[in-house]
Amino acid sequence: MVSQAATSLRDAVDQKMRELEEAVTGLSDESAARRPADGEWCAKEVLSHLLGEEGQGAVGRFRRFLDEDQPLIGIVSGLPYYTPQRQSMTVADLLAGVRAQYLEVGHYLGGLNDEQLARKARIPLFKDTPLTEYPTLAQTAGALVSFHVTDHINQIRTARERIGA
């Protein structure tokens, strides 16, 4: 039986994708490629980061929670994955890729039951966080949506303000 928590996670993903779309609406490709300051990501880099490493979909990481017994999931923070190919992509194309990937994540999460959501993985990056090094699938997905995506939506909004777009 699908859990209420799974439905809530799916709905949260849908909401964050609407917020992301709103954050980039009207942003030109030229403006999206401008950095607000040295060392800061432009909006296109943020979108590329949310799209993730090529060939490494987020659903695959979540499936590992179910397919393996406490899998080791390595996450490297701070990589924009802003390849030359992605640099040449439009904001609309990057957004479409992010949206498709996250909607797939939402669909996947929305079909899980409480037992599946309670499965754990080892994620060393989370060791010094409230999630601990052994978060559940639900905790990991919740952090992805509530913190990671939200932070990057705010990063895009701030970048827009700072470049005057």
C-alpha positions, 0 to 999 in steps of 0.5 A: 500500500502506498504511504501518505509520506510517499504521496507527500514527497511526490507532491513536494517534488511537484511543488518545487518544480513549479517554484523552479520554473517560476524562478527562471521564467523570463530569464534570458539565456544571456542573463542566465549565463552571467555570474552574479560575482566571481566564484558564484554560479550563474543560473545555468550552472545551478540548473546544470547542477540540479540536472546532475552528472550525465548518465546518473539519474537521481532515481537510480540512487533511490532504487539502490535503497531498495535493491541493496542492503544499506548501500554506500551512496557517495555524493560529492557536493558543490559540482555544477556539472556545467559541461560545454554541452550544457553551457550551450543549452538554453535555460528552457532546455536545462529546465526541461531536463531538470523538470523531467528528472525530478518528476520521475523522482516524484513519480517513483517516490509516490509509489513507495510504501512505508517499509520501502521509505524506511530503508537506509543507506550509508551516505558519508556526506550526511555524517555531521548532519541531523540525518546522520550517516545512515538516513532513510530513503524518506529522509534523503528524499525529503532533504533533497526536496526541502533543502537542496532544491530549495537552496538552489531555487533561492540561489537562482532568485538571488543571482537574478536580483544581483545581475538585475534580470 
